[in-house]
Amino acid sequence: MLGFLPDDPVIIAIVLILLSLVFFSYLLLRRTVLEFREGMDGGR
């Protein structure tokens, strides 16, 4: 599975950083949407 990865460590580092950014932005968006829905329902 890892055969397609380039040998350049810089490219691997950039790809890892991009993946982590996408992952954290997804988590942040999901949490924001959940809190927004709770606020719409009247929440507390």
C-alpha positions as CSV (number, residue, x, y, z in Angstrom):
1,M,0.0,0.0,0.0
2,L,2.9,2.4,0.7
3,G,4.6,1.7,-2.6
4,F,3.1,4.8,-4.2
5,L,4.7,7.1,-1.7
6,P,7.6,9.2,-3.0
7,D,11.1,8.9,-1.5
8,D,11.3,12.6,-0.8
9,P,10.7,13.1,3.0
10,V,9.6,16.7,2.4
11,I,6.7,15.6,0.2
12,I,5.7,13.0,2.8
13,A,5.8,15.7,5.5
14,I,3.7,18.1,3.5
15,V,1.1,15.4,2.8
16,L,1.0,14.5,6.5
17,I,0.5,18.1,7.4
18,L,-2.3,18.5,4.9
19,L,-4.0,15.4,6.1
20,S,-3.9,16.5,9.7
21,L,-5.2,20.0,8.8
22,V,-8.2,18.4,6.9
23,F,-8.8,16.0,9.8
24,F,-8.8,18.8,12.5
25,S,-10.9,21.1,10.4
26,Y,-13.4,18.3,10.0
27,L,-13.5,17.7,13.7
28,L,-13.9,21.5,14.4
29,L,-16.7,21.8,11.8
30,R,-18.5,18.8,13.2
31,R,-18.3,20.1,16.8
32,T,-19.5,23.5,15.7
33,V,-22.5,22.0,13.8
34,L,-23.4,19.9,16.8
35,E,-23.3,22.9,19.2
36,F,-25.3,24.9,16.7
37,R,-28.0,22.2,16.5
38,E,-28.2,22.1,20.3
39,G,-28.6,25.9,20.4
40,M,-31.4,25.6,17.8
41,D,-33.2,23.0,19.9
42,G,-33.2,25.3,23.0
43,G,-30.3,23.5,24.5
44,R,-30.1,24.1,28.2
